[in-house]
Amino acid sequence: MKNNEEQSRSLFGLTLSDRPKWQQFLICSSGFFFGYLVNGVCEEYVYNRLKFSYGWYFTFIQGWVYIALIYLQGFTTKQMVNPWKTYVKLSAVLMGSHGLTKGSLAFLNYPAQLMFKSTKVLPVMIMGAFIPGLRRKYPPHEYVSALLLVVGLILFTLADANTSPNFSILGVVMVSGALIMDSFLGNFQEAIFTMNPDTTQMEMLFCSTVVGLPFLIPPMLLTGELFKAWSSCSQHPYVYGVLVFEAMATFIGQVSVLSLIAIFGAATTAMITTARKAVTLLLSYLIFTKPLTEQHGTGLILISMGIVLKMIPENKPAPRRVPKAKELTSVNEESQRNEEDEEKRPLV
């Protein structure tokens, strides 16, 4: 079986496999940051300015935009290399995580939920040791790096929170369940890429979306969100334009994330997605000239330390090269010839 790093990878026609690792990382990370920064701006407009909080419905619209964009990329189901049941499991976990995250806000305030969600990289690393096909083991410095990143992000994001974290047992159970599902999701995606290297990012996103869309219908009907959202958006049809634009940007981000998972693994990707929150917040402070406090500075220092520590290369001893049978035979023959020559040489 070929290693997933040896598999030819590309991102929107840009070949990644022939490039050095740092260029692959830079290209994929840039796509991710671009997609989700645009996503953040659009969400700010729709959720906070227009007061439209229809998460299930907007995700449903986003899914159809993804499918259209994937077809425009030339992907068809004939190119699939994994069975549909694989993506049923993947989508069930994805929707479960989404539902628990949304539901936990009824019992936790935003700072409390943010604290839990910021720790995502740690359970991703731990879960990687138990996923069949991965069984990943990380060196101690990577756990320290993840811990610094998590603590730094929590300090930074809560520095200007208007309220303190408010905990509820049920809310903690729900957001913890979402974290476990998130950690399983990233590692499961990495395992699919590793065990079947011919899996493309487009297949992963297309199949997850197609299977996941029906999971969105029951909560929309049970909460009445489908009819409320349809009515509100019908009165403001330009919202669909914003949603389509957001979905197109997020599509770039999603494909970039899947590229990162395929090439660098779930844990590294989780660290990047976690650091993105800090970058987004820092940009908002720089753009809107908000004052930075000592707690902001401490958080940024810890985040920087975590990222630098993550970049330290592992010093693994070079594997000892074992000679092949043919090489051993040729060496023995050469040695035998030398001995025969020595015997034939006349004594002086």
Buried (B, 14 or more C-beta within 10 A) or exposed (E): EEEBBEBEBEBEEEEBEEBEEEEBBEBBBEBBBBBBBBBBBBBEBBBEEBEBBBBBBBBBBBBEBBBBBBEEBEBEEEEBEBEEEBBBEBBBBBBBBBBBBBBBBEBBBBBBBBBBBBBBBBBBBBBBEEBEEBEBEBEEEBBBBBBBBBBBBBBBBBBBBEEEBEBBEEBBEBBBBBBBBBBBBBBBBBBBBBBBBBBBBBBBBBBBBBBBBEBBEEBBEEBEBBEBBEEBBEEEEEBEEBBBBBBBBBBBBBBBBBBBBBBBBBBBBBBBBBBBBBBBBBEEBEEEEEEBEEEBEBBBBBBBBBBEBBEEEEEEEEEEEEEEEEEEEEEEEEEEEEEEEEEEEEEE
